[in-house]
Amino acid sequence: MSMAGSSRPALSPALVEANERQRAAADPAASVWVAASAGSGKTKVLTDRLLNLLLDGAAPERLLCLTYTKAAAAEMSTRLQSRLAAWTVVAEPTLLEDLAALSGTVPPQARLAKARRLFAEVLDAPGGLKIQTIHAFAQSLLGRFPLEAGVPPGFRLADDRASAVLLAEAEAAVLARARAAADGTGHGGWRRRWRWSPRRPGRSSSASSCGPPSVPARA
Amino acid sequence: MLAYADRLEGDGIAAPRSAEQAARLAAALGRLIDQVQAEGLAFERLADLAPVEYAEHWGLTLRFLAIVTEIWPAWLAEQGAVDPVVRRDALMRARTLAWRSAPPVDPVVIAGSTGSVPATAELMKAVLDLPRGVLILPGLDLDSDDAVWAAVGADPAHPQHGMHRLLDGLGVARGEVTVWPGVAAVTASAGFATGDQRAGMLREAMRPAATTEAWRRLATAPSLDARAFDGIRRIEAPGPREEAGAIALLLREVLETPGRTAALITPDRGLARRVASELERWGLAVDDSAGRPLAESGPAAFLRLVAALAAERAAPVPLLAALKHPLAAGGRSPQGFRRMVRRLERRVLRGPRPAPGIDGLRRAVTGLDDGLAEERDGLLAWLDDLGSRLGPLIDCVADPAVPATEVATAHARAAEALAQSDRESGADRLWRGDAGEALARLFDEMRDALDVLGEIPGRTWPGLFEALLEGRAVRPRWGTHPRLHILGALEARLQRFDRVILGGLNEGIWPAEAAPDPWMSRPMRRDFGLPAPERRIGLAAHDVAMALGAPEVVLTRASRVEGTPTVPSRWLLRLETVARALGAETAFRPDSAPALWHAELDRPEEVQPSCRPEPRPPVSARPRSLSVTRIDTWLRDPYSIYASRILRLRALDELDSDPNAAERGNAIHQALDRFVREHPRDLPPEPLARLLDIGRDSFAEHLDRPGVWAFWWPRFERVAAWFVALERDRRRELSSTATEQKGRLTIDGPAGPFVVTGIADRIDRLGDGGYAIIDYKTGAYPSLRDLRTGAAPQLPLEALMLSLGGFPDLPPGEVSSLAYWRVGGGDPPGCIDAVEAGVADLVAEAEAGLRALVEAFDDAGTPYYAVPDAGRRPRFNDYEHLARTGEWAAGEEEG
């Protein structure tokens, strides 16, 4: 999508415009919001932007990319690395083309040399070029400020099972406290507020409503 | 360190809230102290580190660190003790001093050290100055050009960076280092003809980033070509399991040639464990010499389970987990003990949770009322014995403030008491083996540390124990296999193997994820003088580069771990790029063969799906009587009848089960029944209050549980209100009412009489002489439609019984109404689903159906199919797995 060789058939105006817009979005001088449908090249725009930043001399360890899923983070990382690996070994004319497509202008020789070195620079960046999920980023922040966050350094995230156990314990504690309070005042009046019965999916709840049955009624 | 938590709190820092958190924080602090002391730095310099604008935030950390690093040296001085790192360094410096002042004339050799610890480097320098001192350096690159060597000095992640620093520190130029004589001969004899190419290729692959434009020129390099990748293979497995399988196969393959050796080198202990267990398939026992976590060893697991048991006051699941551990024997033979445990489980623990503690279990056992007094007494005696062994610990843990040393001792004693068998003492069984000894040492160490802790709430002990176990490993003392090895990166140094497998080459595993420093930012660390985290990566790179020198190397990784795609290790990516530059892409392409072979190992010749079961027991074995509720099951799923009545298999209750909807239904039933039974004619003066009283009795055993009290009881209150209002109106038209009536009915079948029994919840005699049969239901099942279409034969069959005089206390008569009274307590709290017309037809249909059923099944050829009609499957089926429904029911529609 980013080729513009003279020996190739001319691109349609729509494609040319799309290329221009992608190039504009990948220009690190501007803050950009991109909305596009699936498969239209958003990840490519992101990668291009990263590459432009790196080529302009930004230190890789000072770049942070946040994604929503671990799969997206891994994919971006892999794509970036394969682009950079290609630049290291590919012949000069191809590299020139690629860089020209990125920035829209013919790159100077220094930029070419920089492009060759980028692969290893990114690999060796102290702390690495961070492409991570928002959760992972938040976790690393908590790990770096244990005293402020009140979280000891070696903490682990609770998985679903642990969360379910904690939730059940909390529920039992709340009900027990409520009961103690009700017994104290001698009134069950507050209980009229409990008209709803929480339905927990996948569990034969001790509070299922008179709705779809969950257990045979014994006659 | 743990004890100063309150002082921290006073300072306004979020102090560790429990001993367990404090232990973890202490461990992190300990690591910091070790690092700082190893580099010979002083904590006083901390104050200058942060620029003014960050001073407040840094001040918080400073206060924390200063508190600990002022108090800690003071405490050490008090105890007359010294930090382990300080001691180690002092010893080495003392040795250095001794040698400088009185140099020994005998040869002194230091071999294989990279001098990463500053004190060691000083010692090495001293050895150099000795008259016959020799330093043998591992893996120093003598052949790279000077420009690259200079760049290496600035790149801590480079494998040669450590060597560069060492040489700088020793004041030795690279050119002055010679090759140890005999190395060339060894490499040649190991069949390593391409040795030069391999070393050259590695040098290229590990180039410092600043010089990597040179990769462009590789295509025309004179001394390197695709043959540099001879002997190197790559495996990309879809997941850790497949990776381990492929590695195990490759290790096993080596054994086919006599005399060959192989090793798996990996920092991923999980992978090591998997490979070790895969190798067991061929009866090969290969120990992981890097050790495994102490917390997962047998004795440690036993101790943890005993602690959990005490913390939960012998709740069913933790109790069984501890008692079923192989080490548990309670003074008997392990088999005898296990028998008693199973008996306890079957009789007492399946079902709702008994009261807490051993006392609660005793009460539950005495409450068993089904004969077998001997068994009950045996259980009680056994429980008493158990109580004497575990009781002290349970009490200790329940204590809100108990000295930590006391809990620890009680813990060890309880575990020993439980581990005692009829032949050996508990101490012998528990502290045995590498793991047991490591544990015993831990307890010794703990004793002093816990003294300082003073009193803790007993229930925090299990968590604290886990925190103290963390990070400790048990290393096996003897290597078990002579030719196969599983090693960590450190142990693999300087060892030779014919085939080396580097496993787990994913970024984050190898090189390891650099955990964010909890105390200082990177620039701060640099200013303070601490080494950059990249230096560890450089050391790991050196290990990998050394391992890559073996004659045959296999590089493996898993492309997905736990569903997430992984990123390949940077060294793999470098090798890949160099392969591309040299035109060796095909040589370095991942080899899928070993993983495929491993998958083939477990593939059966053909897969035979199981088909629907069709048992045809002889007629003499078939049941001659059933209750009306089981007739319903007989229709929908005959296999259940087969399994429960002929095979006599009954599903066990869940352990520690919550009271479920069935028990709620029972309680409501009982309450309503009792009310009607006690007041068959006239209602009492305060009917609602009376019903609620009866309800409280009926719910009594469940009302302890907060969930029941909060959700079930209000429902019952609503049901009671509705019921009382209904009864007021209804009583005017009734002549009598009867509850819990037992009835029977005999059908003549081809093989003899067939008896149908039933218990009707309630039968009302109406003013016009007709009967109404009522069934209380707390759910929506069966529906009115089921009743009308004959899919729920229970009520019609009871009506049949009634019309034939099957109920002894009731004169035979016509039934004019069949009703379900739904008393779930929801919204509305109660409703009546009744069939009042066409009852006679329903009854006739039910009778005909019953006769047909009996006739069909009295034929020995009729099978007991499992769920013959998927649209009418029973609501609950205990025997679905027995019938393997999942295997043959595929494709049938849900009802």
Boltz contact constraints between the chains, C-beta under 6 A:
constraints:
  - contact:
      token1: [A, 70]
      token2: [B, 564]
      max_distance: 6.0
  - contact:
      token1: [A, 71]
      token2: [B, 565]
      max_distance: 6.0
  - contact:
      token1: [A, 74]
      token2: [B, 565]
      max_distance: 6.0
  - contact:
      token1: [A, 74]
      token2: [B, 567]
      max_distance: 6.0
  - contact:
      token1: [A, 77]
      token2: [B, 567]
      max_distance: 6.0
  - contact:
      token1: [A, 85]
      token2: [B, 577]
      max_distance: 6.0
  - contact:
      token1: [A, 88]
      token2: [B, 215]
      max_distance: 6.0
  - contact:
      token1: [A, 88]
      token2: [B, 577]
      max_distance: 6.0
  - contact:
      token1: [A, 89]
      token2: [B, 215]
      max_distance: 6.0
  - contact:
      token1: [A, 89]
      token2: [B, 580]
      max_distance: 6.0
  - contact:
      token1: [A, 89]
      token2: [B, 581]
      max_distance: 6.0
  - contact:
      token1: [A, 113]
      token2: [B, 213]
      max_distance: 6.0
  - contact:
      token1: [A, 116]
      token2: [B, 213]
      max_distance: 6.0
  - contact:
      token1: [A, 117]
      token2: [B, 212]
      max_distance: 6.0
  - contact:
      token1: [A, 117]
      token2: [B, 213]
      max_distance: 6.0
  - contact:
      token1: [A, 120]
      token2: [B, 209]
      max_distance: 6.0
  - contact:
      token1: [A, 120]
      token2: [B, 212]
      max_distance: 6.0
  - contact:
      token1: [A, 121]
      token2: [B, 209]
      max_distance: 6.0
  - contact:
      token1: [A, 123]
      token2: [B, 570]
      max_distance: 6.0
  - contact:
      token1: [A, 124]
      token2: [B, 157]
      max_distance: 6.0
  - contact:
      token1: [A, 124]
      token2: [B, 209]
      max_distance: 6.0
  - contact:
      token1: [A, 126]
      token2: [B, 534]
      max_distance: 6.0
  - contact:
      token1: [A, 140]
      token2: [B, 516]
      max_distance: 6.0
  - contact:
      token1: [A, 143]
      token2: [B, 516]
      max_distance: 6.0
  - contact:
      token1: [A, 144]
      token2: [B, 516]
      max_distance: 6.0
  - contact:
      token1: [A, 146]
      token2: [B, 518]
      max_distance: 6.0
  - contact:
      token1: [A, 147]
      token2: [B, 13]
      max_distance: 6.0
  - contact:
      token1: [A, 147]
      token2: [B, 60]
      max_distance: 6.0
  - contact:
      token1: [A, 147]
      token2: [B, 61]
      max_distance: 6.0
  - contact:
      token1: [A, 147]
      token2: [B, 64]
      max_distance: 6.0
  - contact:
      token1: [A, 150]
      token2: [B, 14]
      max_distance: 6.0
  - contact:
      token1: [A, 152]
      token2: [B, 21]
      max_distance: 6.0
  - contact:
      token1: [A, 152]
      token2: [B, 24]
      max_distance: 6.0
  - contact:
      token1: [A, 152]
      token2: [B, 25]
      max_distance: 6.0
  - contact:
      token1: [A, 153]
      token2: [B, 28]
      max_distance: 6.0
  - contact:
      token1: [A, 153]
      token2: [B, 518]
      max_distance: 6.0
  - contact:
      token1: [A, 154]
      token2: [B, 24]
      max_distance: 6.0
  - contact:
      token1: [A, 175]
      token2: [B, 706]
      max_distance: 6.0
  - contact:
      token1: [A, 175]
      token2: [B, 707]
      max_distance: 6.0
  - contact:
      token1: [A, 175]
      token2: [B, 710]
      max_distance: 6.0
  - contact:
      token1: [A, 176]
      token2: [B, 706]
      max_distance: 6.0
  - contact:
      token1: [A, 179]
      token2: [B, 706]
      max_distance: 6.0
  - contact:
      token1: [A, 179]
      token2: [B, 709]
      max_distance: 6.0
  - contact:
      token1: [A, 191]
      token2: [B, 714]
      max_distance: 6.0
  - contact:
      token1: [A, 197]
      token2: [B, 711]
      max_distance: 6.0
  - contact:
      token1: [A, 204]
      token2: [B, 660]
      max_distance: 6.0
  - contact:
      token1: [A, 206]
      token2: [B, 658]
      max_distance: 6.0
  - contact:
      token1: [A, 206]
      token2: [B, 707]
      max_distance: 6.0
  - contact:
      token1: [A, 207]
      token2: [B, 711]
      max_distance: 6.0
  - contact:
      token1: [A, 208]
      token2: [B, 661]
      max_distance: 6.0
  - contact:
      token1: [A, 209]
      token2: [B, 826]
      max_distance: 6.0
  - contact:
      token1: [A, 210]
      token2: [B, 824]
      max_distance: 6.0
  - contact:
      token1: [A, 210]
      token2: [B, 826]
      max_distance: 6.0
  - contact:
      token1: [A, 213]
      token2: [B, 779]
      max_distance: 6.0
  - contact:
      token1: [A, 213]
      token2: [B, 780]
      max_distance: 6.0
  - contact:
      token1: [A, 213]
      token2: [B, 781]
      max_distance: 6.0
  - contact:
      token1: [A, 214]
      token2: [B, 661]
      max_distance: 6.0
  - contact:
      token1: [A, 215]
      token2: [B, 660]
      max_distance: 6.0
  - contact:
      token1: [A, 215]
      token2: [B, 661]
      max_distance: 6.0
  - contact:
      token1: [A, 215]
      token2: [B, 662]
      max_distance: 6.0
  - contact:
      token1: [A, 216]
      token2: [B, 875]
      max_distance: 6.0
  - contact:
      token1: [A, 216]
      token2: [B, 876]
      max_distance: 6.0
  - contact:
      token1: [A, 217]
      token2: [B, 665]
      max_distance: 6.0
  - contact:
      token1: [A, 217]
      token2: [B, 777]
      max_distance: 6.0
  - contact:
      token1: [A, 217]
      token2: [B, 778]
      max_distance: 6.0
  - contact:
      token1: [A, 217]
      token2: [B, 779]
      max_distance: 6.0
  - contact:
      token1: [A, 218]
      token2: [B, 662]
      max_distance: 6.0
  - contact:
      token1: [A, 219]
      token2: [B, 775]
      max_distance: 6.0
